[in-house]
Amino acid sequence: MKRSIIDHINRFIEILAAEKGYSAHTLRAYRHNLVELTAFVAGDPELTAKDPQRLAAVALDRVGTLEIRRYLGYLHNRNSKTTIARKLAAIRSFFRYLHKHRRIDQDPAEALHAPKHGKPIPVYLTVDDMFRLLDQIKPIGVIGLRNRAIVEVLYSTGVRVSELAGLDMGDVDSRSGIVRVKGKGGKERLVPIGEKARESLSAYRQALSRAHGIDATGSGPVFLNKYLGRLSTRSIARVVEKMSRACGLAVPVSPHAMRHSFATHLLDGGADLRAVQELLGHSSLSTTQRYTHVSIDRLMETYDKAHPRR
């Protein structure tokens, strides 16, 4: 009996976890994209949560280039170009793995290309808006102090929301003002944390200690939920969005927008591009270069005002 494509997907996810060190979020996304393709081939793209037996009945050799093209066509009017590109990247990675390990003779996804899409300028807050957001947060009670510390630490360090959620007290050295961050692929980096963020974090942890007897500087997660477990990335995102709405900002602010603001403000203040790359944990300098738009905007503004023949 031929092995189900689901068996190969499960093995592929195990390999990604063991050898690539991908986060649980990334692994879930890869699995979802590949199972969705399998469900499409089985005749029902919504099958993923309905009938696992039908999914398991789909043999690997049923998924060829034509089926993948049809799947991409199905996605066309239902997803953005960015989402389609991300799904195709997972599919290409999966079939490249199968071909490399001789599970298939030919790679059906090798010649397929993602739709072209322009890279949007990252959403960011101006310095004034950022300060307005930080100043309006009322640190009342343990939760209020926690929420203020979350926003302060996000802006002070520029860490990803998953990195913030994964912070333990042992990662924060308040005396030296350094945080050890566990980034993508298990890579660690050291990031400075400002005095304001350290003060907010200390106030939160002391309140936590008074309310629940938790050691303010002990081990364990930095940010806790109401059940005293580690705060999730989704909860952190909700906190940031709630704070931004309460502040009356024009658009909802995400943790990623805080990271963009961190990078933009550093570069606009004259920071070296490679230093910002290091702080953000980017493997490629081209990724960091997306944040130079503000400096370019100001340069153009100066040019328009000063050049006699603009």
C-alpha positions as CSV (number, residue, x, y, z in Angstrom):
1,M,0.0,0.0,0.0
2,K,1.3,3.4,-0.9
3,R,2.1,5.8,1.9
4,S,-0.3,8.7,2.4
5,I,1.0,12.2,1.7
6,I,0.0,13.0,5.3
7,D,2.6,10.5,6.6
8,H,5.3,12.4,4.6
9,I,4.0,15.7,5.8
10,N,4.3,14.5,9.4
11,R,7.8,13.3,8.9
12,F,8.7,16.6,7.1
13,I,7.4,18.6,10.1
14,E,9.5,16.5,12.5
15,I,12.6,17.2,10.4
16,L,11.9,20.9,10.4
17,A,11.5,20.9,14.2
18,A,14.6,18.8,14.9
19,E,17.1,20.1,12.3
20,K,15.9,23.6,11.5
21,G,14.7,24.6,15.0
22,Y,11.6,26.3,13.6
23,S,9.2,27.7,16.2
24,A,5.9,26.0,17.0
25,H,4.0,28.8,15.2
26,T,6.1,28.3,12.0
27,L,5.6,24.5,12.2
28,R,1.8,24.9,12.5
29,A,1.8,27.2,9.5
30,Y,3.8,24.7,7.4
31,R,1.5,21.9,8.4
32,H,-1.7,23.8,7.7
33,N,-0.5,24.9,4.2
34,L,0.4,21.3,3.3
35,V,-2.7,19.8,4.7
36,E,-4.8,22.4,2.9
37,L,-3.2,21.4,-0.4
38,T,-4.0,17.7,0.4
39,A,-7.6,18.6,1.2
40,F,-7.9,20.4,-2.2
41,V,-6.6,17.4,-4.0
42,A,-9.1,15.2,-2.0
43,G,-11.8,17.4,-3.4
44,D,-12.7,19.7,-0.5
45,P,-10.4,22.5,0.6
46,E,-12.3,22.8,3.9
47,L,-11.7,19.1,4.7
48,T,-8.9,19.7,7.1
49,A,-11.0,19.6,10.3
50,K,-13.8,17.4,9.0
51,D,-12.6,14.0,7.8
52,P,-9.0,13.0,8.6
53,Q,-9.6,9.6,7.0
54,R,-10.2,11.1,3.6
55,L,-7.0,13.1,4.0
56,A,-5.1,10.0,4.9
57,A,-6.4,8.3,1.8
58,V,-4.6,10.8,-0.5
59,A,-1.4,9.1,-1.9
60,L,1.7,11.1,-2.5
61,D,1.7,10.4,-6.2
62,R,-1.7,12.1,-6.6
63,V,-0.1,15.5,-6.1
64,G,1.6,16.7,-9.2
65,T,2.4,20.0,-10.9
66,L,-1.1,20.3,-12.4
67,E,-2.8,19.8,-9.0
68,I,-0.5,22.4,-7.4
69,R,-1.3,24.8,-10.2
70,R,-5.0,24.3,-9.7
71,Y,-4.6,24.8,-6.0
72,L,-2.8,28.1,-6.6
73,G,-5.6,29.1,-9.0
74,Y,-8.1,28.3,-6.3
75,L,-6.2,30.6,-3.8
76,H,-6.0,33.5,-6.3
77,N,-9.2,35.4,-5.4
78,R,-9.3,34.2,-1.8
79,N,-5.8,35.3,-0.6
80,S,-3.4,38.1,-1.0
81,K,-0.3,37.6,-3.1
82,T,1.8,37.6,0.0
83,T,-0.2,34.8,1.5
84,I,-0.1,32.7,-1.7
85,A,3.7,33.2,-1.9
86,R,4.0,32.0,1.7
87,K,1.8,28.9,1.0
88,L,3.8,28.1,-2.1
89,A,7.1,28.5,-0.2
90,A,5.9,25.8,2.2
91,I,4.9,23.5,-0.7
92,R,8.2,24.0,-2.5
93,S,10.2,23.3,0.6
94,F,8.2,20.1,1.2
95,F,8.7,18.7,-2.3
96,R,12.3,19.7,-2.4
97,Y,12.8,17.7,0.8
98,L,11.0,14.7,-0.8
99,H,13.1,14.9,-3.9
100,K,16.3,15.3,-2.0
101,H,15.6,12.1,0.1
102,R,14.5,10.2,-3.1
103,R,10.9,9.8,-2.0
104,I,9.9,11.2,-5.5
105,D,11.6,11.1,-8.8
106,Q,10.7,14.6,-9.9
107,D,9.9,17.7,-8.0
108,P,6.4,18.9,-9.1
109,A,6.8,22.3,-7.5
110,E,10.3,23.2,-8.8
111,A,9.1,25.2,-11.8
112,L,6.3,27.0,-10.0
113,H,6.8,30.7,-9.0
114,A,5.0,32.8,-6.5
115,P,3.1,35.9,-7.8
116,K,5.1,39.0,-7.8
117,H,4.2,41.5,-5.1
118,G,5.7,44.8,-4.0
119,K,7.2,45.0,-0.6
120,P,5.0,47.3,1.5
121,I,6.6,50.0,3.6
122,P,6.5,48.8,7.2
123,V,3.8,50.4,9.4
124,Y,5.4,52.5,12.1
125,L,4.5,55.2,14.6
126,T,6.1,58.6,14.7
127,V,8.1,59.4,17.8
128,D,5.3,61.7,19.0
129,D,2.7,59.0,18.6
130,M,4.9,56.4,20.3
131,F,5.4,58.7,23.3
132,R,1.7,59.4,23.4
133,L,0.9,55.7,23.4
134,L,3.4,55.0,26.2
135,D,2.3,58.0,28.3
136,Q,-1.4,57.2,28.2
137,I,-1.1,53.7,29.6
138,K,-2.4,53.9,33.2
139,P,-0.3,51.4,35.3
140,I,-3.1,50.5,37.7
141,G,-2.8,47.1,39.4
142,V,-0.7,44.2,38.3
143,I,-2.3,43.9,34.8
144,G,-2.0,47.6,34.1
145,L,1.7,47.5,35.2
146,R,2.2,44.4,33.1
147,N,0.6,46.0,30.0
148,R,2.8,49.1,30.3
149,A,5.9,47.0,30.7
150,I,5.0,45.0,27.6
151,V,4.8,48.1,25.4
152,E,7.9,49.7,26.9
153,V,10.0,46.5,26.4
154,L,8.7,46.0,22.8
155,Y,9.7,49.6,21.9
156,S,12.9,49.6,23.9
157,T,14.3,46.3,22.5
158,G,12.6,45.9,19.1
159,V,12.1,42.1,19.8
160,R,9.6,40.0,17.9
161,V,6.3,39.2,19.8
162,S,7.4,35.5,19.9
163,E,10.7,36.5,21.4
164,L,9.0,38.7,24.1
165,A,6.6,35.9,25.0
166,G,9.5,33.5,25.3
167,L,11.5,35.8,27.7
168,D,12.5,34.3,31.1
169,M,13.7,36.4,34.0
170,G,17.1,34.8,33.7
171,D,17.3,36.4,30.2
172,V,17.1,40.0,31.6
173,D,20.2,41.6,33.2
174,S,18.8,44.8,34.6
175,R,22.2,45.9,36.0
176,S,23.9,45.9,32.6
177,G,20.8,46.8,30.7
178,I,21.1,43.7,28.4
179,V,18.5,41.1,27.4
180,R,19.3,37.7,25.9
181,V,16.9,37.0,23.2
182,K,16.2,33.6,21.7
183,G,15.4,34.4,18.0
184,K,14.4,32.4,14.9
185,G,16.2,29.1,14.3
186,G,17.3,29.0,17.9
187,K,19.8,31.8,17.4
188,E,20.5,34.0,20.4
189,R,21.5,37.6,20.5
190,L,22.1,40.3,23.1
191,V,19.9,43.4,22.9
192,P,20.1,46.6,25.1
193,I,17.0,47.5,27.1
194,G,16.5,51.2,28.1
195,E,16.1,52.5,31.6
196,K,12.4,53.4,31.2
197,A,11.6,49.8,30.1
198,R,13.7,48.4,33.0
199,E,11.8,50.6,35.5
200,S,8.4,49.5,34.1
201,L,9.5,45.9,34.2
202,S,10.7,46.2,37.7
203,A,7.4,47.9,38.9
204,Y,5.4,45.1,37.3
205,R,7.4,42.3,38.8
206,Q,7.4,43.9,42.3
207,A,3.6,44.2,42.1
208,L,3.4,40.6,41.0
209,S,5.4,39.6,44.0
210,R,3.2,41.5,46.4
211,A,0.0,40.2,44.9
212,H,1.0,36.5,44.3
213,G,4.2,35.9,46.2
214,I,6.2,35.4,43.0
215,D,9.9,36.2,43.3
216,A,10.3,39.5,41.4
217,T,13.7,38.6,40.1
218,G,13.4,34.8,40.1
219,S,13.2,32.3,37.3
220,G,10.3,31.6,35.0
221,P,8.5,33.7,32.3
222,V,8.8,37.4,32.5
223,F,5.1,38.1,31.5
224,L,2.3,36.1,33.0
225,N,-1.4,35.8,32.3
226,K,-4.1,36.0,34.9
227,Y,-3.6,32.3,35.7
228,L,0.1,32.9,36.3
229,G,1.1,31.0,33.2
230,R,3.3,32.3,30.4
231,L,1.5,35.1,28.4
232,S,0.9,34.0,24.8
233,T,1.8,35.9,21.6
234,R,-1.9,36.4,20.8
235,S,-2.6,37.9,24.2
236,I,0.4,40.3,23.8
237,A,-1.0,41.4,20.5
238,R,-4.4,42.0,22.0
239,V,-2.8,44.1,24.8
240,V,-0.9,46.3,22.3
241,E,-3.9,46.8,20.0
242,K,-6.1,47.6,23.0
243,M,-3.6,50.2,24.2
244,S,-3.4,51.8,20.8
245,R,-7.1,52.0,20.4
246,A,-7.5,53.6,23.9
247,C,-4.8,56.1,22.8
248,G,-6.9,57.1,19.8
249,L,-4.3,56.3,17.2
250,A,-5.6,56.3,13.6
251,V,-4.7,52.6,13.0
252,P,-4.5,49.6,15.3
253,V,-0.9,49.0,16.4
254,S,0.5,45.5,16.4
255,P,3.7,44.3,18.2
256,H,5.3,44.1,14.7
257,A,4.5,47.8,14.3
258,M,6.4,48.5,17.5
259,R,9.3,46.6,16.1
260,H,9.1,48.6,12.9
261,S,9.0,51.8,15.0
262,F,12.1,50.8,17.0
263,A,14.1,50.2,13.8
264,T,12.8,53.3,12.0
265,H,13.5,55.6,14.9
266,L,17.1,54.2,15.4
267,L,17.9,54.7,11.7
268,D,16.3,58.1,11.6
269,G,18.5,59.0,14.6
270,G,21.6,58.1,12.7
271,A,22.2,54.5,13.8
272,D,24.3,52.3,11.6
273,L,22.3,50.0,9.4
274,R,24.4,46.9,10.3
275,A,24.0,47.7,14.0
276,V,20.2,47.8,13.6
277,Q,20.4,44.5,11.6
278,E,22.2,43.0,14.6
279,L,19.7,44.3,17.1
280,L,16.7,43.0,15.0
281,G,18.2,39.6,14.5
282,H,17.9,39.8,10.7
283,S,20.0,37.3,8.8
284,S,19.9,39.5,5.7
285,L,20.8,43.2,5.5
286,S,18.3,43.7,2.7
287,T,15.5,43.0,5.2
288,T,16.8,45.8,7.5
289,Q,17.1,48.2,4.5
290,R,13.3,48.3,4.3
291,Y,13.4,50.6,7.3
292,T,15.5,53.3,5.7
293,H,12.4,54.8,4.1
294,V,12.0,57.5,6.8
295,S,15.4,58.9,6.3
296,I,14.9,58.9,2.6
297,D,11.5,60.7,3.1
298,R,13.2,63.4,5.2
299,L,16.0,63.7,2.7
300,M,13.5,64.3,-0.1
301,E,11.7,66.9,2.1
302,T,14.9,68.7,2.6
303,Y,15.7,68.5,-1.1
304,D,12.3,69.9,-2.0
305,K,12.7,72.8,0.4
306,A,16.3,73.7,-0.4
307,H,17.0,72.9,-4.1
308,P,16.6,76.0,-6.3
309,R,15.5,73.9,-9.3
310,R,13.6,71.0,-7.8
